[in-house]
Amino acid sequence: MKGMDVRTRNNVKILGSGSQPMLFAHGFGCDQTMWHHITADFEEHYKLVLFDYVGCGQSNKSCYDPIQYSTLDGYTQDVLDICRTLDLRDVIFVGHSVSGMIGLLAAEREPHRFSKIIMLGPSACYINDPHYKGGLEKEMVEGILATIDAGTQDWAQQLAPVIMGNPDRPELAAELSSLFCKVEPEVASLFARATFLTDSRAKLAGLSIPTLIMQCAQDVVAPEAAGEYIHEHLPGSVLIKLHATGHVPQLSAPQETVAVMKEYLGANDAH
């Protein structure tokens, strides 16, 4: 696909006056607007690249292929298409939730493009098994998928407060729910399956790019054990446990999120 087509397809926006690219990748059911609280803090020193995965936000929905986007490979290809189109090198990839693993997959395929990865609330596997307790019980995941498959927007109102946490700040769940409500039922169903049914644990050992894992407290979707598992199995990773609660710190605690990112990038650049 030609360069301009990719920019249009994925609603690519470029901000900032720096030269090093910082590529922001949103999680399930969201779009690039979820970064609006933190991007201004990086515009002076970085070239910010924002985008929507195909099927999400203001992407070109006519490009959505249910087969291609039934697994994380389709979303990984979106990332690589953008990197190739913009000829991005030395990329700092910032991925929320499932996009942490999408970034890992992209870096596995084309490691020369990426210098650092920052994961917010990642999980390498969302379903518990007898030897792994970093995810959710299978019955809970099946319930989430069944609610989304019902084809109504009830899932957005039900799931947003669980994912967001911070019950004392209902406006945060309302903002997340409004993002979920923009996603068409077929896209939501397939993206949810690609997210919750994927097991990326075997991929961790193969990534050699410096990685920051940002772990929130009281995160139901990616609990503390999920972040610890990734850190233990991902060479060269740093795990920072935030004071922020819930699963979306860039919305609930933007100042802490920015501070931790800047400290990591500054310390990493100093060596």
N, C-alpha and C positions, 0 to 999 in steps of 0.2 A: 504494500500500500504506500502511496506517495506521502511525503512528509506532511503536507498541508492536510491531507486526509486524516492522518493520525491525530494531528492537533485538534481538528474538528471532532473527530470520532470520540476522543477522550476529553473533550472540553479542556484542553491544556491552557493553563494560565501561568505566566512567568512574571515574577516580582523581584524586587531587590536590585541592589547596585553592586553586589559582589561578583566574583568570578567562579568560586567553587559551587557546584550545584548541590542543593539540598532538595531531595525529592520526597514529597509528603504523600503517603498512600493511606487512604481511609479504610475502615473496616467494614464488616457486613452491614448492609442496609443503610449505609450512610453515603456521604459525598464529600467533596473537598471543603465545603463550608464548615465542617467540624473543626477545622484548624484556625478559625478566624480569630480566636483569642490569643494565639501565640506567634503568628507569622510576622507581625510587625517587629518583634524583638530580634529577628534574624535578617531583616531586609538590608541592613547597612553592610553586613559583611559577607552575605551569601547570595547566590542566584537561586531563588525559590521557584520550584516547579510544582504546581498543583494540578491535579487531574481528577477525573471521575472514571472509575472502571466502566466498561461498556455495560449498559443496562441500568446504571446508577446516575443520579444527579442530572446534569444537562448533557450527558453523553449522547451520541447519535444512536438512538434505540434501534434504528433499522439495521445496525451492524450486529445486533445481538444474535448469537447462535447458541441455542440451548445445549447442543452437544459440546461445543467448544468450552462453554462456561459451566459445565457440569462438574468440573474438577478445578483445582487451583491452577492447573496448567494454563487455562485460558486467561486468568488474571495475571499470572506471571508473564505471559506473552504481551499483555498490555504494557507492563512495566518495561520490558525489553524493547518493544516497538517505540515507546517514547524516548528511551535512552538512545536508540539508534537514530531516530528521526532528528533529535536535537544534538546528536553527537556528544552525548554526555559522558564525561570521564571524571574520575576522582569524586564520585557521587557519595554524598551522605544520605543514606536511605532511611527515612523515618516512617515506620509502619505501625499502625495501631491494630491491636488485636490479631486477627488472622493475617493481616498484612505483614506482621513480623515474619511469619513463615513464607509468605509470598516473596518477601525480600530475600530470605534465605535461598529460596529456589532460584530466583533471578541471579543472585550472586554465584550460585553453584554453576549456572550455565555460562555466565559471562563475568567471571571474577575481576577481569581487568577494568571493568567500568566502576567498581565500587571500592571506596576507601574505608568507610565505616557504616555500620548499621545500628540504628536506634530502634528498639522494640518497646512499645508501650502496651503493657498487659498481654503479652504473648502466651500462647499455649501450643505445645508441640502435638498434643493429643487431648481432646476434650472429654473422652469417655474413659472412665476408670476401668482397670482390669486388676486381676489378683496381685500383680506386681507393680502397679502404677496407680498412684492416688492424686495425680495432678489435675484431674478433670472433673467431670460431672458423672453421675450415675446414668447408666444406659437408659433407664426408664424416664429420667428427666429430659434427656436429649430427644427421645422419641415423642415425648409430650410437646416439646417446643416445635418439633417438625410437624406434628399433627395439627397444632394450632395454626401454623403458617400455611399449611396445605389447605386449610379450610377456605382460603381464598377471600377472607374478609380482612378488614383492618383491625379486628379485635386483637390480633397478635401484637400489633404495635403498642397498643395501650397496656397489654399485659406484660410484654417483655421489656419495654423501656425502663420501668421502675426497677426491675430486677437487675438489669445490666448496669444502669446508672448508679444504683445505690443512693446514698445521701437522701434518705426519706424526709429529712427536715428541710430539704430544698426542692420541692416538687416542680419548680420551674425548670430544673435540669432534665428531669424525666420527660417533661412536656416538650422540651426542645428536641430531645432524642426521638421521641415518638413522632414528632412532625417530620423528621428525616425519614423514619421508617415508612411513614404513610405515603411518601412519594414513590416508593419502589413498587413496581408492578408485581402482581402475585406470582407469576411464573419465575421472574428474576429472583424474588425473595425466597421462593421455595428451593430453587437450584443453588443459589448462593449459600443458603443456610446448610444445605447438605454438603456442599464443597467445604464449608467451614467446619461444621461439627462432626462430620464423619471421616475427616482426613487425619491420618496418623503420620506425622513428619519426624518422629523420634529418630528413625534410622538416618535421617539426613544431617543431623546436628554435627556429628563428628567430622563431616567432610568440609565444614565451613571454617576457613582460616582468617576471615576478615574481622578486625576488631569490632566488638559488638557490645552495646550497652543495653541491658535488660532493666526496664523500669517497672517495678512491681508495686501495685497499690495494696493497701490494707483492705480487708473486708470485700475482696473481689470475688463474687460468686462464680463468675464465668471462668476466670483464670486465677484460681486461688494461689496462695503463697507457695504451695508445693509445686505448682506448674512452673513458676519462675525459677525456683531452686533447681528443678530438674533440668531446665534448659541450660542454666549456668553450669551445672555439674558436667554436662555432656557437650558443651559448646566451647571449644578451645579459644582462649583469648577473650572470653567474655567477662564483663563486669556487671554485677547485680546490685542495683540500688533499690532499697525498699522505701517507698514514699510514705509520707504522712497522709497523703490523699487517700480517700476511700472510694470504693466502687470500681468501675471498669473504664471510665473515660476521663482521665485526669486532665486532658487538654481542655475540657469543658468545666470540670468541677474544681480544678486547682491549677489554672494556667500559670500562675506566678511560680509555683514550686516546680512545675513541669519545665518551664523555661530555664530556671536556675540550675536544675540538675543537668539538663542538656548542655547548657553553656559551660558548666564546670567540667563535664566529661570532655567536651570538644576542646576546651582550653588545655586541659591536662594532657590530652592525647596529642595535640599539636605541639606541645612543649618538648616532646621526646623525639 
